């Protein structure tokens, strides 16, 4: 009998749309994924990447059986083994290492899925009970998240649907067409209704093409631009002093700190014109309601945290929060009533708590010897929901660390990624169509359920099943290790969300006011936005580690700033192996402005070498006005094995961290380019 049904699902990639999906299943096979037309943020549309999710699930290169390494690390040669053999070997090795010091074991995971069940629930319980080192998960957003917490109290912002009513929208550090499709549809609606759209980005992105104005500032200078705007708003008497007095602290100190940031000084630092600074301040202070869509690209520099603090102050300064179509959105995830203590069970950790290792400095961590400061050498690494050999900064060190013969590495994956090539044991993971999960979003204010649409292919298992089985083999008897996925999903929100309704309807809107901060009420201790938190003070401009102003000698040798945003049809390294998407992107490219290319005698379409003191990367040159003078754009994040010389842009990035939030500084990177 031919059976057809539709299943409620959710995109696992909070990019930040977290789309509601309907999966069509016929005779046990998923034949189509579509955006849920009834979900207001998704309104029936999916991005090009996720619209091809069935291609990913049924990909001929899916890992479907456990594997054991047979050749040298990095060689990618494995033999098939059984699940029992794999789990027994993993449990034996972890037990042996833990007997010496469980802190020599490190989990490594991030956002391969953003689900609250398959992300970090059972896995966190397992590693907490084991006493393993804790992972500081900083690689994407922690600078901006810390900045929002300091300023607003949590990751909160305006509701994405209301951008359709804005009169001015600043799209700051975001290629929204590629990574925030549904916000972009609301912005386009606002544009049709007469709103002005301004894109602030070093690269002339596809989004910038569709905006009224593009301000192509130098990487790492967003904080300087924000200070210039603050100064101009004050000089032009465009501040909403009533809102500031009633609902903020430290605004006078902030305005005073910006006094020296004249349009001329701001323009000189940012590499733009003084008139662009003046005009932007004039528009922002007079076109009401004014909204900012900020994204995380601009915080991946040394001063990224301070820059977000300064930009987050702007809507308070002009009283934009009074309007539901005014304010700022970087992340709305702080509205979601998640219960990390119930999901992750930190109470299972021993006392004193194990050390914390920053995922953004994994290269240095894997190469570090045992010491009083660092603790035991890392002897075992369990990687899931991440591909660090491709995505972590300063990959020469990362590769060297993963190649250690004395490092026992387990990788739970859907495909044989760059990281899987270095594993001792590879375990096959389910895709989003094959397991249960619940999701929140940082781009909207709904929670969603993901019901399994099909049975797992081959012998693939969800992350939760893997760690549940390992807990049993290591003799962990606490009740929480018996929780099934549905029970964990219910624990994620507790009584704050009607779990039965969520499963029945697929998504539930959180009860957030349309203009949540019209009368203040920020989730800070006193309900006021904080511009000068005690012990921290006002934010200032923090220049990049690597720029002509901050490192002139380095800049003489490596005069080009390199940024490495995802290619339009990739999401970090997740979709690189989907052939239909890779065929659109073609191959790894470096964009360079014609002026810079002419100075170096470089030809369009030639293979070039991009280099600095950390390494060398080769790819094809694309001469384009999308790159502003002085900046090159290495579109990523390609798997290393698919590159011209077995590397990607992270061959050149470094492991230094942001001013706050301990985050990586991928876009704070000087290079030179020459013919290969």
N, C-alpha and C positions, 0 to 999 in steps of 0.2 A: 504494500500500500504506500502511495506517495504521500509523505508527511512534510508539511511546510509550516514553519512557525517563526515568529519574531521575538527576539530576546533583548531585554534591556542591558545595555553595556555602557562603558565610559572609556574615553581615551585615557591610556595610562600615562600620557606625557603632558604634564601641566606646563604648557608652553607660552602663555598661561591660560589657555582656553578651557581645558578639561571638558571636552565636548561630550554631550549625551549622544549615545549611538544606539541605533537599532540594527541588530544582526539578523539577517535572513538565513535560516537554516532549512535545507531540504535533504531529507533522508540522512541526517546526521552530518551533513557537510555544510559549512558556512559558505554561502555563495555571494554574499553581498554585505557590506557595511555602509550605513547611511547615517547622516546626522538626524537627530530627532527633531522633527519640525515643531513639536510642541514645547521644546525646551527654549525659553526666551533667549539666552545668550547664543545657543547653537543655531537656532532657527533653521534647521535642516541642512546646514552646510558643513562639510569637512574639508580640511586642508588636503592638498595633493598627496601628502605623505600618508596620512591615516586613511584616506579613501582607498589606498592600496593595501590595507592591512591583511586582507585574505592572501595576497601574494606573499606577504611576510610569513604568515602562519604556515602556508603550504609550500614554502620555499624548498627546492630540492636539496639545499645544503643545510637544512635544519639538523641540529644535533638531537638524535632520538634515542641514544643509548649511552650509558656510562662508559668512560674511556680512561685508560691508563697510559701514561707516557712511555714510549719505547726508544726514543732517540734523544738527542741533545735538547736542552731547554731552548725554546724559541724555534726549533725545527718543525714543530707542528705534527710530529709523527706519534700516533697512538694506536692502541689495540682495544678492542671491545671487551668489556668485563660485565659482570652482573651487578645489580644494585647491592646485593649483599656483600659481594667482594669489595665494592667501592666504599660502602658505609663502614664495613669492618676495618678497612685499612685507614680511613680517615679517623675513626674513633680511636684506634690503637695509637696512631701518631699523636693526636691531640692529647690523649691520656698521658702518654709518655712525656710530652713537653710540659703539660700542666703540672706533673709531679715535681718538676724542677722549679718552674715559675710560670703560672698561667698568663702572666703579662707578656710572655714571649709569643703569644698568639694574638693576632690582630685581624678583626673583620674589616673588610673594605667594601663599601657599598654606597650608592647614591640614588640616582633618579631613573634607572632603567625602567622601573615602574614607580609612579608616585602614589600607588595605592597604599592605604593604611594597613592592609592585611599582609600583602605580599612584599611591601617595602620593609618596614622594621617593626615587627610584632613578635612572632615566634623566634625569629633570628636574634632580636635583642634580648629576649628572655634567655635564650641559650647562652649567648656570650656573657651576659651579666651573671648567670649562675656559674658559668665556668670560671669567672674571674679574669677573663681576657682583657687586654688593653682596650680602652674606649677609643672610638674614632671620632675626631672632630670633623663633622661633615660640612666643609666650608667651600667646596669647589665652585659653587655657582653664585650664591646669593647672600652670604653671611655678612658682608660689609653693609649692603643695603638694608638687610634685615635688622642689624644692630642699630643703624642710623634711624630707622623708623621707630624702633623701640625707645631710643633715647628721646625722640621728638614727640611721637604720638602715643607711646606706651606699648603699642603692638603693631603688627602689620595690618593696618586698616586703611581704607580709602573710599573714594566715591564709587557708586554703583555703575558698572560698565554700561548698562542700558541707557543711562542718562546723558552720555556723550552726544547722543543724537540731538540734544537740545542746546548744546554749547554754542557760543558765538566765536570763541577762539580756542583752538586746541594746539598745545605745544606737544609734539611727539618727540620725546627727548630720549635718545639712545635706544631707539627701537625701530627695527625694520618690520613694521606691523603687518604688511602684506604677507610676509613670509612666516612670521611667528606669532601673530596676534590677529588672526583673520577676522574674528567676530567683532573685536573692538573696531577694526578697520571698517567694517560694514556700517557701524554706527557713526564713525567719523565721516564716512562718505555721505551718509544721510544728512549729517549736519552741514557738510559742504554744499550739498544741493540746496539746503535751506538758507545759504548765505554765510555760513561760518568760514573763518579764515583758518587754514591749517599751516603750521610751521613745523618743519622737520629740523631737529638739531642733531647732527651726526657728522663725524669726520668723513664718512663715505656718502656719496650720492647714491643712496639705495633706491630700490624700486618704489619704496614709500615716498622718498624725497621727490621722485619724479612726479608724483601725483599731488604734492602739496603746493600751496601758493608760494612758499618761500623755503629755501634750504640754507641753513647756517652751518657751514662746514668748518667747525672749530678743530683745533689740534687735539689729538687724544690726550686725556688726562687733565684738560683745562676747564671742565664743566663747572667746577667750584668757583673758578675765577669769573666765569660768565654769570653765575648766580649772584656773586657779590656785586658785579657791575650792575645787574638789574636791581638789586636791593638799593644800591646807592641812587640810581636814577629814580626809582619809585619814591624814595624819600625826598629827593631834590624837587621833583615835580608835584609834591604834595598829593600823591596817589595812594597813600596808606589809609587803611580803614582803622583809625585809631580807637574807635569804640570797640570793634571786635578785638583788637590787640589788648586793650586794657582789661576787657572782661574775660578773655579766654586764652591768654598766653602769658608766659613768664619769660623775661629776658629779651624782649623785643627791642628795648632801647639800647641795650649793649650790642645787640646784633647790628642795628642800624649804624651805631657809632663805629663798629669794627669795619663797616663797608665804606666809610667816608672817603678813604684814599683810593677807592676803585673807580676812578674816573672812566668814562668811555674810552679814552685814549689808552690808558693803562690796561684796561680789560682787553681791548682790541689787540694790543701788542702781545699780551700773553697768549690769547686764544688764536691768534693768526687770522682775525677777521677785521672788519672795519668798525670804526667808532660809530658810524651811522647805523650799522646793524644793531649795535647795543642800544642806542637811543631809541630806534624805531621799535625794537622788540619790547623794551620797557614801556614805551608809550602805548603800544597795542595791549600789552598784558594788563596795564593799569586802567584801561578805558573801555575795552570790549568786554561786556558782561553778558552772561557768565563765562568766565575763563577757566579752562581745565588743562591739566597736564597729564599726559600718559607717559610715565617714566618707566624705563625698563632697565635690566641689570647689566647691559653691556657697558654703560658708562661708569660702573663702580669697580671695574676690573683693572684698576690702576692704583698707584700708591695712595692717592688722596680720595679714593672712591667713597669711603664712608663719610668723610666730611662733606664731599660734594652732595651726597644724598641728603644730609642734614640741612644744608643750605637751600637746596631746591624744595625740600619739604616745608621750609618756612614760607616760601613765596605765596601759596594760597591763603595762609593766615594773614600775611601782610596786607593783602588787598581785600580781605573778607570774602574770598571766593567760596568758602565753605557755607556761606549763608544760602547758596543756591544749590539745588540738587544736581544741576548740570555744571557746577563749579567745584574746584578742589583739585585733588591729585589722586592718581592710582598708580602705585608701584606693586603693592601686594594687598589683597583682601583676605589672605589666609588666616589672619588673626581673629576674624569674625567667627570662624568655624569652631564649634564647641568640642574640639577633640580632647581626648583624655590620654595623653602619652604615658602617664603612670600606669594606667590599666593595660595599655597595649604592650609596653616595653618592660614593665616590672623592674625598675631600677632598685627596688628594695632587695632584689636577689643578689646584688653585688656584695662582695665582702667589704669589711672595714679594716684598714683604710681603703678607700676606693682605688681601683687600678688607675694607672697613668693614662693620659690622653695623648694620642698621636694625631697630628693634623694631616688630613688626607692630601692637602695641597703641597705638602713637603714629603710625600711618600718616597721620592727618590733619595733624599738625604736620610730618611728614617731607615730604609732598607739597607743602606750602606753603613749605618752608624754601628760602631762596636758597643759592647756592654760598657756602661760607665755609671758612676754614682748619679750623674745628672740625668742621663737618658734612661737608665734602668737596663734590663736584660736585652740582648740582641733579639731582633724579631726572627723567630725560627719557623713560624707557620703563618700563612696568610690565607684567608678564606674570602674570595671575591664573588660578589653577586650584585646584580643591578648596576654594573659599572664595567668600564673598559679602560682601566688606568694607563696601560701601556700606550694607548692612543691619546687619551684626553688629559692626563696629568701633565703639569708643566715640567720643563727641562727634561725631556724624555731620554737623553743620553744617560742620565743618572737613574731614571726609572727602569730602563731596559737593563742596565748593569745590575741593579738590585734584584730584578725578577730573574735574572740569569744565574743567580747564586745556586750552586748545586746543593748547598746545605739548607736551603729554604724550601720547606714543604708547602706547596701552593695548591689550593683547591679552587676551581672556577665553576660556578653554576651559570650556565649560559644557554642561549638559544642557537648561537652560531659560533663557529670557530674564529673568534676575534683575534686581534693582536695579543690580547692578554691570555686568551685560552691557549695560544701557542706555547706559552711558558708554564702551563699548569702541569702538575704531577697527576692530578685526577681532575677530569672534566665531568660534570653532571648535567644532564639535559633538563632545561627548564621549560615550563609551559609559557605560552604567550597569553595575551589578554583574553583571547577568545576561549581559553581552556581552563580558567580558574575563577574563583570568586574573589571579589574585592569591594571596598568602598573608597570613595574619593572625596576630597575637598578640592578647592581651587585657589590660586592666588590672583586669578583674573576675574572671578565673579563670586557671587554669594549664594551658591547652591551646593548641596552635597548630593552625590550620585552613587548608585550601586552598579556593580558590574557582575552580572550573572554569567556563569560559564555557558557558552553557546554550544560547544562541542566537547566530546571526550578528548583528553590529552592524546596527541599523536605519539606513536611509538611508545617509549618508556618514559616520556617527559613527566616531571612532577613539579608541583608548585613549590616555591621556596619554603612555605610553611611545612609541607610534608617532609622536606629534607631535614630541617632543623628539629622537627618533632621526632624523627627517626634517630637522629644523632643524640638527642637528649635521652631517649630510651637506652641506647647503647652505652651511654656514660652513666647510667643509673640515676638520672634526675627524676625524682618521684613527686615533685610539687604538682598540685592539681592543674596549674596553668598550662602544663605541657600536654595535657589531654584535651585542651580546648580545640574544637574544630574551627574551620574558617568562618562559618556563619556566626558562631558564638563570638569570635574575635571581632568580626564586623559590628556586632551589636555593642560590644564593649567600647568601640572607637568613639561613640558619641553619647553613650549612656542614655539617660532619660531626656536629654536635650533634643533628640530627634526621634520621631516615631518610626522605629525600624521596620515594622510591618508595612507601614505606608510607603516607606522608601523602597522596599522590595516590590511592592505592588505597582507603584507609579514610575519607578526608575530614578527619580530625582525629587528633592524637596528644597524649596526656597527657605533660606534662613530669615528670621524675623528682624530685618535691618531697616531702620528708617530711611526714607528716600534721600534726605539730606542729613546724614547721621551726626554732623558736627556743626549744624546751623547755630546751635546755642552752646557751643563748646561740648563738654562731656567727653573729652578724649580719654582713652583708657590709661591715663597716667594716675599716680596717686592722688593728685588734687584736681584732676579733670581738665587741666590746662595744658596746651601744647608747650613744650619746653625747648627754648632756644639756647639756654645756658645752664644745663643741668649741674647741680652741685658737684664740685670736684672735677668738672670737665670743662665748663665754660663754653663760650660761643665757638662755633666751627670757623675755621679759616681756610684759605687756599693752601693745599699741600701739593707741591709740584711733583711730577713723576720722578721715579728713581732715575730714569733714562730719558733725558731731553737735552737740547743745547744749553738751556739755562741752568739745569741742575747738575749736568755732567758734561761740561764743554769738551774735555779731552776725549771722552768716549764718543761724543757726537762728531768730532772731527774724523774719527775712523769709521764710524757707523752713523751716517747722517740722516737715515730714513727711519721714521717711526712706523712700526708694523702693528696692525691690528689683525685679528684672525676670527671674524664672526662666522657663524655657520653658513654654508652655502644654502641657497633658498630651499632646495628640496631635501636637505638633511636636517636632522635635529641632533646636534653634537655628532656622535658616531653611530647613532642608532639605525638609520636607514641607508647607510652607505652601501650595503650589500644587496639592496633591492634593485634588481637590474633595471627596471623601468625608470626608477628615479636616478640611478647612476648614469643611465644613458642620456638623460636630460642635462645633467651637470657636465658630462663628458669626461673630464679629468681634472686633477688638481691645478688650480690657476693662481697666479699672482697678478693682481691689478696694479698698474703703475700709471701715474699721470704722464701725458706726452712730454711735458717739459723735463721731468726727471729722466725719462727714457732717452730723450735726445741728448742730454748731458752725458749719458753713459754709453751712447752708441748702441743701444739695445733695439732689437727688432720685434715687432708684434708676432706672436706665434713661436718665437724661439724658446729653447730651454735655457733657463737662467739658474744661477746659484745664488741663494740668499744666505747670508752668513753673518755671524758675529763671533765673539770669543767662546760662546757655548757650543756652537756647532754649525752645520751647513745643511741646507734643505734645497732640493732641486725640483723645479716644476716648470710648467709652460707660462710664458709671459703673455699677459693680456693688457695692451696699452689702452687706457680708457680714462675718460673724464670722471668716471665714478670715484677714482682716487684723487684726492686733492693733492696739490704739490707738497712734497715733503713727507707724504704718507703712502705706504704700500699696504695692500689688503690681501692677505693670504686666506682665501676662502677655505673653510674646513667644515667639520673635522674629519678628514679622510683617514681610513685605516692606513697604518704605516705600510703594510704589505702591498697596498694598491698604489703607492707612490712611485715616482720615477726611480728613486734610489733607496726605497724601503724606509722612508721617514715622512714626517709631516711637519706642520708649522711649529709643533711643540719641541722640535729639535732646538729651537732658538729662544723659547721663553725661559723665564727664570722662576725660582721658588720663593722670592721675597714676597712679603705679605702686605696687605692693606693697612692703612692707619688705624682703623678699628675693624673688628669682626674677623681678623685672622684669615682673610680671604686671599686667593691668588691674584696676581697682577698680570694676567695674560696680555693685556693691551698696553703695557708699559715696557716697550721692547724696541731697542734700536738695532738696526741692521744695515748692511750694504748689499747691493745687488750687482752682479757682473754676469757676463756671458758664461755659460757653462763650458 
